[in-house]
């Protein structure tokens, strides 16, 4: 594990040097993935790294957990509350759609959640530009393979240092790095709405996805769900598509 951490830290340092910038910034959600990345960027740039907490219709304990993460690894932090910004923007768009008679109520929950993710991305890039930093993503291998992230939201980043690590490997790295126990054992959730959990929404478990990625046998039902998610989300892992010349 020490070697894995050292390799990622060295890679982060190389990316910053190649981009001719000065450091790294990450959004800290209170979950295990962003906790691991927060620790990694602190190790890579002890004096030029920053965590940003961005509450926006968040779960009640997310901010508490996020603060415990940055305190544990001594990462500088700032908080930008996006609740009012999101409310104004979403309601303005919704009103215009209503006025045009084209508002789709069935898509409201997802559109609301995706806007929050994209506002966080915009916030991180604004802060990154101010500091001449790169924006670091927090998607693990399971999320990257299944497309369990918002396009141009939490997927809108410069670097994805843990995208080769399964959820289980992220958990082991979190223990090694000293991430608080309450974060390590927390039920994975994107915090999209009250009571939302990743595994309930996906219809399978991180353990099943991890096993599938490692080439192990899993029940056919889980394999079909995972492969369908992978195929459906292919566009998220590519640059915008252009027609042939």
C-alpha positions as semicolon CSV with decimal commas, in nm:
position;residue;x (nm);y (nm);z (nm)
1;X;0,000;0,000;0,000
2;X;0,288;0,234;0,073
3;X;0,417;0,178;-0,282
4;X;0,071;0,241;-0,432
5;X;0,040;0,569;-0,245
6;X;0,392;0,677;-0,342
7;X;0,326;0,602;-0,710
8;X;0,004;0,805;-0,717
9;X;0,167;1,093;-0,528
10;X;0,459;1,098;-0,774
11;X;0,216;1,087;-1,066
12;X;0,022;1,383;-0,925
13;X;0,344;1,580;-0,891
14;X;0,439;1,499;-1,251
15;X;0,098;1,611;-1,381
16;X;0,125;1,947;-1,207
17;X;0,477;1,999;-1,343
18;X;0,370;1,910;-1,698
19;X;0,070;2,143;-1,680
20;X;0,291;2,425;-1,550
21;X;0,057;2,497;-1,258
22;X;0,121;2,521;-0,887
23;X;-0,094;2,267;-0,701
24;X;-0,416;2,070;-0,666
25;X;-0,773;2,119;-0,545
26;X;-1,043;1,861;-0,464
27;X;-1,405;1,877;-0,360
28;X;-1,445;1,706;-0,023
29;X;-1,789;1,549;0,010
30;X;-1,760;1,356;0,333
31;X;-1,732;1,024;0,147
32;X;-1,444;0,780;0,138
33;X;-1,328;0,848;-0,220
34;X;-1,279;1,223;-0,176
35;X;-1,122;1,152;0,165
36;X;-0,854;0,937;0,002
37;X;-0,790;1,195;-0,271
38;X;-0,768;1,472;-0,009
39;X;-0,491;1,278;0,163
40;X;-0,310;1,209;-0,165
41;X;-0,302;1,572;-0,281
42;X;-0,184;1,682;0,063
43;X;0,105;1,436;0,039
44;X;0,184;1,549;-0,316
45;X;0,173;1,922;-0,238
46;X;0,187;1,990;0,137
47;X;0,184;2,368;0,079
48;X;-0,015;2,390;-0,244
49;X;-0,327;2,179;-0,201
50;X;-0,681;2,270;-0,107
51;X;-1,006;2,099;-0,015
52;X;-1,341;2,262;-0,093
53;X;-1,661;2,170;0,091
54;X;-1,970;2,260;-0,114
55;X;-2,296;2,196;0,069
56;X;-2,602;2,200;-0,157
57;X;-2,908;2,008;-0,032
58;X;-2,651;1,778;0,128
59;X;-2,712;1,504;0,384
60;X;-2,694;1,636;0,740
61;X;-2,372;1,456;0,837
62;X;-2,181;1,510;0,510
63;X;-2,033;1,844;0,613
64;X;-1,935;1,706;0,954
65;X;-1,756;1,412;0,791
66;X;-1,590;1,637;0,532
67;X;-1,449;1,858;0,806
68;X;-1,320;1,555;0,997
69;X;-1,139;1,439;0,681
70;X;-0,953;1,766;0,618
71;X;-0,869;1,803;0,987
72;X;-0,726;1,450;1,001
73;X;-0,490;1,512;0,708
74;X;-0,430;1,882;0,785
75;X;-0,553;1,993;0,442
76;X;-0,638;2,365;0,401
77;X;-1,010;2,400;0,335
78;X;-1,271;2,649;0,229
79;X;-1,650;2,616;0,225
80;X;-1,874;2,747;-0,051
81;X;-2,245;2,699;0,018
82;X;-2,420;2,653;-0,317
83;X;-2,773;2,606;-0,185
84;X;-2,905;2,951;-0,276
85;X;-2,721;2,956;-0,610
86;X;-2,870;2,621;-0,703
87;X;-3,222;2,717;-0,594
88;X;-3,218;3,037;-0,800
89;X;-3,075;2,871;-1,109
90;X;-3,292;2,560;-1,102
91;X;-3,614;2,749;-1,033
92;X;-3,536;2,999;-1,311
93;X;-3,483;2,718;-1,562
94;X;-3,787;2,529;-1,437
95;X;-4,005;2,839;-1,470
96;X;-3,895;2,892;-1,829
97;X;-3,967;2,527;-1,912
98;X;-4,309;2,558;-1,749
99;X;-4,384;2,875;-1,945
100;X;-4,290;2,692;-2,265
101;X;-4,512;2,399;-2,167
102;X;-4,221;2,157;-2,192
103;X;-4,133;2,083;-1,827
104;X;-4,091;1,708;-1,769
105;X;-4,174;1,632;-1,406
106;X;-4,042;1,275;-1,432
107;X;-3,690;1,410;-1,497
108;X;-3,698;1,680;-1,228
109;X;-3,517;1,485;-0,955
110;X;-3,230;1,385;-1,185
111;X;-3,199;1,730;-1,344
112;X;-3,190;1,887;-0,997
113;X;-2,916;1,649;-0,879
114;X;-2,705;1,685;-1,193
115;X;-2,718;2,063;-1,172
116;X;-2,577;2,043;-0,819
117;X;-2,287;1,830;-0,943
118;X;-2,216;2,072;-1,227
119;X;-2,230;2,376;-1,001
120;X;-1,971;2,209;-0,780
121;X;-1,753;2,149;-1,086
122;X;-1,782;2,516;-1,188
123;X;-1,695;2,622;-0,834
124;X;-1,385;2,402;-0,826
125;X;-1,261;2,534;-1,159
126;X;-1,315;2,895;-1,052
127;X;-1,110;2,832;-0,738
128;X;-0,850;2,631;-0,931
129;X;-0,804;2,915;-1,179
130;X;-0,757;3,159;-0,892
131;X;-0,478;2,947;-0,741
132;X;-0,333;2,809;-1,068
133;X;-0,424;2,456;-0,954
134;X;-0,559;2,147;-1,131
135;X;-0,896;1,998;-1,033
136;X;-0,866;1,642;-0,903
137;X;-1,150;1,392;-0,939
138;X;-1,261;1,125;-0,695
139;X;-1,411;0,850;-0,914
140;X;-1,293;0,496;-0,837
141;X;-1,269;0,209;-1,087
142;X;-1,622;0,086;-1,019
143;X;-1,774;0,430;-1,076
144;X;-1,560;0,494;-1,383
145;X;-1,650;0,160;-1,545
146;X;-2,024;0,188;-1,480
147;X;-2,046;0,560;-1,552
148;X;-2,176;0,629;-1,203
149;X;-2,088;0,997;-1,215
150;X;-2,238;1,313;-1,363
151;X;-2,101;1,408;-1,702
152;X;-1,930;1,748;-1,668
153;X;-2,015;1,730;-1,297
154;X;-1,801;1,513;-1,072
155;X;-1,669;1,369;-1,400
156;X;-1,555;1,717;-1,508
157;X;-1,199;1,718;-1,373
158;X;-0,836;1,732;-1,484
159;X;-0,703;1,421;-1,309
160;X;-0,856;1,093;-1,187
161;X;-0,588;0,944;-0,958
162;X;-0,796;0,661;-0,809
163;X;-0,986;0,553;-1,121
164;X;-0,777;0,233;-1,134
165;X;-0,862;0,135;-0,775
166;X;-1,162;-0,082;-0,690
167;X;-1,388;0,031;-0,408
168;X;-1,227;-0,230;-0,186
169;X;-0,880;-0,099;-0,268
170;X;-0,995;0,257;-0,193
171;X;-1,119;0,135;0,146
172;X;-0,782;-0,029;0,221
173;X;-0,597;0,284;0,115
174;X;-0,825;0,494;0,337
175;X;-0,731;0,281;0,637
176;X;-0,362;0,313;0,555
177;X;-0,391;0,692;0,519
178;X;-0,573;0,734;0,850
179;X;-0,912;0,846;0,716
180;X;-1,161;0,871;1,007
181;X;-1,346;0,543;1,076
182;X;-1,691;0,700;1,042
183;X;-1,605;0,794;0,683
184;X;-1,453;0,455;0,596
185;X;-1,761;0,265;0,717
186;X;-2,018;0,512;0,582
187;X;-2,278;0,382;0,336
188;X;-2,165;0,506;-0,010
189;X;-2,394;0,780;-0,138
190;X;-2,373;1,054;-0,399
191;X;-2,599;1,260;-0,172
192;X;-2,841;1,323;-0,457
193;X;-3,154;1,311;-0,241
194;X;-3,263;1,207;0,106
195;X;-3,202;0,838;0,170
196;X;-3,021;0,786;-0,162
197;X;-2,744;0,525;-0,168
198;X;-2,520;0,428;-0,458
199;X;-2,592;0,056;-0,442
200;X;-2,971;0,094;-0,424
201;X;-2,965;0,320;-0,727
202;X;-2,730;0,099;-0,929
203;X;-2,914;-0,223;-0,851
204;X;-2,594;-0,407;-0,763
205;X;-2,316;-0,377;-0,505
206;X;-1,964;-0,235;-0,518
207;X;-1,841;-0,578;-0,414
208;X;-2,002;-0,732;-0,725
209;X;-1,856;-0,460;-0,949
210;X;-1,512;-0,504;-0,794
211;X;-1,527;-0,880;-0,848
212;X;-1,640;-0,832;-1,208
213;X;-1,354;-0,590;-1,277
214;X;-1,108;-0,844;-1,136
215;X;-1,242;-1,111;-1,373
216;X;-1,416;-1,317;-1,105
217;X;-1,742;-1,503;-1,155
218;X;-2,054;-1,319;-1,032
219;X;-2,427;-1,391;-1,069
220;X;-2,556;-1,335;-1,422
221;X;-2,810;-1,077;-1,307
222;X;-2,538;-0,857;-1,155
223;X;-2,311;-0,903;-1,456
224;X;-2,590;-0,794;-1,691
225;X;-2,663;-0,484;-1,482
226;X;-2,295;-0,385;-1,470
227;X;-2,236;-0,437;-1,842
228;X;-2,553;-0,248;-1,932
229;X;-2,438;0,047;-1,721
230;X;-2,094;0,033;-1,885
231;X;-2,241;0,035;-2,236
232;X;-2,498;0,305;-2,160
233;X;-2,235;0,535;-2,010
234;X;-1,968;0,501;-2,281
235;X;-2,019;0,863;-2,389
236;X;-1,917;0,984;-2,041
237;X;-1,567;0,843;-2,080
238;X;-1,503;1,007;-2,417
239;X;-1,439;1,356;-2,544
240;X;-1,733;1,521;-2,728
241;X;-1,807;1,333;-3,050
242;X;-1,744;1,503;-3,383
243;X;-1,850;1,390;-3,732
244;X;-1,579;1,247;-3,960
245;X;-1,389;1,492;-4,180
